[in-house]
Amino acid sequence: MLTSKARWKVSETDELKVNYFSEQLGLSKIASRFLVQRGFTEAETAKTFLNIDESCIHSPYLLKDMEKAIERIKEGIRNKEKILIFGDYDADGVTSTSLMFLTLRELGAQVGYYVPNRFTEGYGPNEGAFRQAKEEGVSLIITVDTGISAVYEAEVAKDLGIDLIITDHHEPPPEIPDAYAVINPKQEDCFYPNPNLAGVGVAGKTAHALLGGLPEQYLDLIAIGTIADLVPLTDENRFFASEGIRRLSKVQRPGLKALMDHCGINPQELTEESVGFGIGPRLNAAGRMDSADPAVQLLISEDMLEADELAVMIDDLNKERQKVVADIAEEAERQVEEQGLSSVIIVGNEGWNAGVIGIVASRLTEKYYRPSIVLSIDSETGLAKGSARSIEGFDMFRSLSQCRDWLPHFGGHPMAAGLTMKTEHIQPLQKKMNEIAEATVQPEDWIRSLSVDLPVKLSEVTVEAIKDLQMMAPFGVGNPSPKILLDGVNLSVLKKIGSKKDHLKVTFKESNNMVDGIGFRMGELYDEISPNAKASVVGKLSINEWNGHVKPQVIIEDMKVDEWQLFDLRGLNDPWKQMEHLAPETVLVTMWNKESGEMAKKLPDNWEILQLPEGPEHTVTDLTKKNVLLFDLPGSMEDLKELFQKHGKPGRIYAAFIHDKDHFFEMLPTRDHFKWFYAFLIKRKSFNLQENAESLSAHKGWPVTAVHFICKVFFELGFVTINNGVVELKDNPEKKDLTESASYRRQLEQSDIEDKLFYSSNADLKQLFEGLLEETSFPVSAE
């Protein structure tokens, strides 16, 4: 057996609806199943989803305070007022800042931008920046992707005589800032149809209202910020991402063209993954490592030479960021191991880069599957800045909201948050967060889950079907990339690949259908799966194009084997070395022959050995929880059957069957041999084994052992006497069959056991065990 790493939540689909969509839309069964799983019931609504266009865009004036804000901005433009765009330092923030700056510049405004430094100013609007803006003659500040929690700063702006317009998308706190206008689709009294806009989406809606139409020229920026900020790709967000990617693949502003060149992204092959894992992290890197200004400059630059220099700088910052993340993650994991795993992980250290602790929190959550808060501590100020990441079933924002007394500044979403706190409050926060988690998280939510969209047959996995699925893109939050399930398929190829042999290559087979699978960083499973096992796999479908060949491929995310497994170690030198990766407490070695004990000294000392037949002092062992190594050959097939009947059905059997003597290849005399030798004795009356056995064997072409064996059988049957090596025939012995001789029966049985257990094919051995295990009443363990 092989247990999966996650709980598989498999969706059930109505196959009648699947057939309906397949017929109405001309789609493959896989793609039609996807539409049903996503909740579509009518072909027309599915068509709208597949062919999304500008008709899904809502009027920006449906946003609360939009009309008021637009009138004030236009007034500022007419009056040549100095306008400041106040942004944020992540990818959503820098795209929002760039979009709003370019829009106002296009309208002839006197506009500048300001992105606070993460390390010296922290998150969000701040008094110092506002006072500096006032000194420079700014009379209107527009925030983008920030400001919804800036209650104090709004009062500062009012005192300074600055009109403050807040555009944001984060969760509103109980008290909304008293600004000139607040545009946020998540406000309680805002009834905008799409509450899931990213910060750049809200900025884009503002640009839409200012320009009097959809800002198509900025859809590339809206797509990048929307995808990078992980908002649901549904409703108009789906259009922003889809149309933005299409635009970005054809017309690139100088900065994005330079950045894609430096990170090896081909615009013609651009996908949401290219944006989310290529462009987004690099735009984030500037603000994580230093100032986000270079990222904004990159996006608004019109000079190719300048853009190239900025792209190199940002790419270098991203490489530096990757190293810093790796170092801090290693320290953070060490803290977790030393503290012991709790319901909510909270770790921190002085000097940790506050710009990357969110990534480290994500890594801890991924590794331990626990909500995680990572803190960067400043001993001089006594403050800690933190980033939090959560798991399904634990609302991080709501939980932190219950700890407001210790959190003067925090904000975020159910799955992620940022915070600032005094170091003296770290312990109370950890205690309280653990209490909340233990009271609210359901037991099953502590186990990672995988939502499986599409149970499919191998025959359904085709290039055409995958192309149909790609019509559902872009994928992301709210429209996740579909995960398929192949249930109980045969494996025709199983091997490790890669320079470090850390990836797994599989070929699945079902009748005449074969599909390749690749499991990145899953090479360790090679030793956990028997080639003759039937595996179940969860993964994503992709198209593999190589050397002119195009074929479907499964990107494996999780695997399991529900049935017991046979690992064939027969004939290997030191076969037990193939089991050294197993936890010692799970291994049990069976031995029938005491002579095997000498060779067994090579086994690891911490493996349990069951010497058979057992003595009364031996504790009964439950094999259902063990990986069983059948070290040597049993005395009989009945012995093997009794082992399983008495101790249960193992999840895995490792068959070595080491033995010194090959009864199977020794000559077993036939009845004709016995008849000839009996007639020979009648003529000779006696036969000296010591003196004449070799000459007789040479004369007849028999092994010497065959001559001795025949004499032994005759002796056991009472046909002859043997004294000092001389064999003499008895007068009128009782008639008996050869099988009445214990030696003859034992030789037949040992030869048969070797034939069935050692010299049989892998398939025949598996079938033999299937028969034995079917008669076992013990349940198969899930471990």
Secondary structure, DSSP 8 states (H G I E B T S, - for coil): -B--SSEEEE----HHHHHHHHHHH---HHHHHHHHHTT--SHHHHHHHHT--GGG---GGGSTTHHHHHHHHHHHHHTT-EEEEE--SSHHHHHHHHHHHHHHHHTT-EEEEE---TTTT-SS--HHHHHHHHHTTEEEEEEES--TT-HHHHHHHHHHT-EEEEE--S---SS----SEEE-TTSTT---S-TT--HHHHHHHHHHHHHTS--GGGHHHHHHHHHHTT----HHHHHHHHHHHHHHHH---HHHHHHHHHTT--GGG--HHHIIIIIHHHHHHHHHHS-SHHHHHHHH---HHHHHHHHHHHHHHHHHHHHHHHHHHHHHHHHHHHH---SSEEEEEET--TTTHHHHHHHHHHHH-S-EEEEEEETTTTEEEEEEE--TT--HHHHHHTTGGG-SEEEE-SSEEEEEEEGGGHHHHHHHHHHHHHHHS-GGGGS-EEEE-EE--GGG--HHHHHHHHTT-S-BTTB----EEEEEEEEEEEEEESTTS-EEEEEEEETTEEEEEEETT-GGGGGGS-TT-EEEEEEEEEEEEETTEEEEEEEEEEEEB-S-EEEE-TT-SSGGGGGTTS-GGGEEEEE--GGGHHHHTTS-TTSEEEESS--TTS----GGGSEEEEEE--SSHHHHHHHHHHH---SEEEEEEE-S--TTTS----HHHHHHHHHHHHHHSEEEHHHHHHHHHHHHT--HHHHHHHHHHHHHTTSEEEETTEEEE-SS-----GGGSHHHHHHHHHHHHIIIIISS-HHHHHHHHHHHHHT--S-----
